[in-house]
Amino acid sequence: MRRLALSLLNTGLALFLAFVLGAIAMWISGYDPLLSYKSMLLTPLSDLTYLFSALAFSAPILLTGLTFAVGLKAGLFNIGAEGQTYMGALGAVAAAYLTRDVSALPLAAFLGVAFAVAWSAIPALLKIWRGVNEVVGTIMMNWVAYWLVIMAVSTIFANPSQPEESVKMPEAARLTPLVAGTDLTLAVPLAYLTAVLIYVFLRYSVWGYRISISGQNPTVAKAYRIRPEQAVLMAFGIGALTAGLAGVLQVVARPPSYSLARNLANVYGLGFDGITAAMLGRGHPIGVLLASVFLGILQEGARHMQIEVGTPFEFIRVIQGLLILFLALQMLRKI
Amino acid sequence: MKVSLREIRKVFSDGTHALRGVSLDIFPGEVLALLGENGAGKTTLMKILSGIYRPTSGEIYVDGMRVKPKNARDALKLGIAMVHQHLSLIPGLTALENVAVLEGASLSPVSTELRRRVEKIAEELGFEIEWDRDVEELPLGMRQRVEIVKALYWGAQLLILDEPTTVLSPPEVKSLFQVVKRLKEQGRSVVYITHKIPEVMEIADRVVVLRRGLKSAEFSPPYDAKRLVEAMVGEVKTEAVERLGKPGERPVLEVKDLWVYDGDRAVVQGVDLVVREREILAIVGVEGNGQEHLVETIVGVRKRSRGMIKIYGGYAYIPDDRQKKALVLEMSLVENAITGKENEFAKRGLISWQQAERFTAKLIEEFGIVAPGPWSSARQLSGGNQQKLVVGRELSRGAKLVVAHQPTRGLDVATTEYVQTLLIKTRNAGVGVLLVTSDLDEAYKLADTIAVMYRGKIVAYGPVEEMGIELVGKKMAGL
C-alpha cells in the first residue's frame, strides 16, 4: 500500500512539473497557459463527442503501452511497438487489397498480428542468440518498418483515386462507430479488454510469473529451471500481439478514412506515446489503461486548445516530452 | 604511524553480522596480511578503516588518537588509503587527472608541479606509467599502479591492498611484491587482503586470520601452510548431531569425468563423484578451486564441456548467494516460495495465490521464519530468515537430492546450527545431500563422506572416518 501511494505521489509530481514547465514555455512564447490548459483538459470532458474522440485516441496508445509494459516485466526495454504498429497496419492494408468483402476483417487481424510478431521475432532472436541489445534491435526494425511500409503504401497498396493514402478497407469489413457521429468504435472496448487480459496473464498465469522472475533476476530463474530466453521470447511475442492489433485497428476501426496514410500519419508516433503511457502507468496494465485515457484527453484537448486559444498543438508534445523526462529520472534513480 | 582497531563490529542492514568484535594493530613499516575466506569480514574491516563504512561499534586510533573517518577522503587525510579489488579510477580521465581530481574540480590543466611530483613518486617505485592516457586504455596492472601512486601522492602512510593479485598476470604479481617491499622500506605500512596462502607466505611480516567476523588466529614467520588453512576454515571440534543409519546403495547423483571450462581455463577437471541415498557428501576446499563451477554445472546453470551428470528423483538447490541466486528480493515471500514449483500451484495455467499463500504460511511456521507477513518483500527479512526461506522452500520440494552450497555462510550461530540439523534430518529421511563448503567444522559435523577439491580436481575422497584432519588440511593446501 505504501509503495502504491509513493508511486502515485511520484507520478503526480512528474505530471505537476511537466505542466508547470509547459506553462512557462507557453507563457514565454506569448500564449496564455491557464486558458490553454482549461481548453486542453476541460473541453474534452464537456461533450460526449469530444470524450469519445479522446477514448478513441487512447485505444492504440494503450495497446502500444502494453507492449512496453510487458517488456519491462521481462527486464526488457522493448521500444519496438512503433515499427510493429506500422507492420500491423500494413497487414490490414494488405487484407483490404486482397479481398473486397467482410472476410477482409479477420484476414486483416490475422495478417497484421502475424506481420508484427514476425517483426518482433528478429530483435528477440538477435538478443537471445547473439546478445544484441533490444534497444538497438528494435530501433533498427522501427526504421526498416517505417520505410518499408511507406514504400508499400506508395506502390502496390496505393489508392489510385486518393494518392495520399492506401486502399481503403472494404465497407463491409469496417468497424464503424458504435455511436453514430463519434469516433467511438469497437477498438476502444477491445483495447481495454486486452489490458485486463494482460493483467490477468501477468498476475496469475504461470508464464506471467516466470516472466517476472526472469525480468527481476535471471540468475534465480536459471537456478530453478526457468529459462530467461523463453520469457524474453514470450514478452516480445505478446508485445507484438498488442502493437500489431493497434496497427490493425488504426486501419479497420478509425473513421473517416479506414486506410493507412502514405506518410503513416495515423500510426506514426503511437509506439512512443505508448512508452509514455507505460511509464506514467508504472508498467501496470491497469495503470497503463488510466494513463492512456489521460493521454487521449490531452490529444483531443490539444485540438480544442489550438482552436479556442490559438495555442499550437505542438505544446502537448512539449509536455509529454517533459513528462517522459521526469518519469525517466525517477526510474534511473531507482536503478 | 601506528593504527589500532578496537572491538570493531559491523551489522549490515540486511542483518548480516560481518564483524563481531575484531581488534587489530598495524605497525609502521610492516606488511600485515589479512587472510580469510570470502565473507570472513576482511574487506569490511578495511573499508571501515578507510572510511567507506561506518562501524556499528568499536574504535579506531591513529598514533593513539581516536579518529572517526567519515569517508575515504577523511581517511586519506589521516594517511590511510585503500586500493580496491575493483579499481576505482574514473574512466574518461587520464591517469594524471585521476591523481589530480582529489584536489577538486577545475577547468585548468594539471599543474606541472603536480606532474613533477607524481612522476617522482612513480620513479621511486620503479613504475613506468603513461600518465596522459585515458585510464580505460591502460592495462589493469598499470591502473593499479596509478592507484598506488595516487594514494602516495596524497600522503598515504598506510596502504590497504584488497585482493591485489586477482587482476594481475604472474609477472605483474612479481613486480607488485617488489613494490610492497619498497613501500615497506620507505617506512609505510601495507595491509594485504587475500585468501591466497602462497602469497601470504611470500610477503607477509605477520598474518592475521579472520573467520566468520572474528579474529581466529595470528601468525608470524615461518608459516605453516596447513595451519593457515585450518585457521581460515575452522578448527575441528567434532560433535555429531546424530546421523542415523548407514548410507544406502542407490545413487541419487552420479557425476563421471566432468570437465567445465571458464573461457579457455579448465576449472573443473575430470571430476567423478557419487551421492547415494541417506548420504551427505561434503566437498571441501579453499574457495575458488572449482567448487562453484561444479555445483552450477550439476544444477544446470552452466554448461559442461565433457562428462556425464545423472540425477535420480529430482533435486533441490540451496545456492551460495541467497540474495543473488535464490531469491528475488523485491518480490514477496509468497512469490519467492513457489519459485521452481509454480506449476504445482496452478490450474490450467493460472496460479492460485491463495494456495501459494497457505503454503508460505506453512513454511513460515515450520521453519520459524521471522517475517512481517507472507506478502512482505523478501528484502525485509534478515539474512538468516532469508536463508530459512530458501532452505524451507528447497527441502519441501521432496527431491531425492539436495545440493547445498555454503548453506550456512554469513548466518549467526543459532541459524547455522538449525540449518545443519535440518540437513541431517533430511539425510536421515533417505535423501542424498551434496554439501559444498569451505568450513571444515561443518564438513566434519555433517558428512558421511568427504572429498577434497583442489584446482578443479578431487584430490582425496573417502568415508569421514578415514579422512583425518591432517590429511584433509594438507590436501586443501595442495600439498
Boltz contact constraints between the chains, C-beta under 6 A:
constraints:
  - contact:
      token1: [A, 204]
      token2: [B, 350]
      max_distance: 6.0
  - contact:
      token1: [A, 204]
      token2: [B, 351]
      max_distance: 6.0
  - contact:
      token1: [A, 205]
      token2: [B, 349]
      max_distance: 6.0
  - contact:
      token1: [A, 205]
      token2: [B, 350]
      max_distance: 6.0
  - contact:
      token1: [A, 206]
      token2: [B, 342]
      max_distance: 6.0
  - contact:
      token1: [A, 206]
      token2: [B, 346]
      max_distance: 6.0
  - contact:
      token1: [A, 206]
      token2: [B, 349]
      max_distance: 6.0
  - contact:
      token1: [A, 209]
      token2: [B, 342]
      max_distance: 6.0
  - contact:
      token1: [A, 216]
      token2: [B, 328]
      max_distance: 6.0
  - contact:
      token1: [A, 216]
      token2: [B, 330]
      max_distance: 6.0
  - contact:
      token1: [A, 217]
      token2: [B, 328]
      max_distance: 6.0
  - contact:
      token1: [A, 219]
      token2: [B, 324]
      max_distance: 6.0
  - contact:
      token1: [A, 219]
      token2: [B, 325]
      max_distance: 6.0
  - contact:
      token1: [A, 220]
      token2: [B, 328]
      max_distance: 6.0
  - contact:
      token1: [A, 222]
      token2: [B, 301]
      max_distance: 6.0
  - contact:
      token1: [A, 223]
      token2: [B, 301]
      max_distance: 6.0
  - contact:
      token1: [A, 223]
      token2: [B, 317]
      max_distance: 6.0
  - contact:
      token1: [A, 223]
      token2: [B, 319]
      max_distance: 6.0
  - contact:
      token1: [A, 223]
      token2: [B, 325]
      max_distance: 6.0
  - contact:
      token1: [A, 224]
      token2: [B, 339]
      max_distance: 6.0
  - contact:
      token1: [A, 224]
      token2: [B, 340]
      max_distance: 6.0
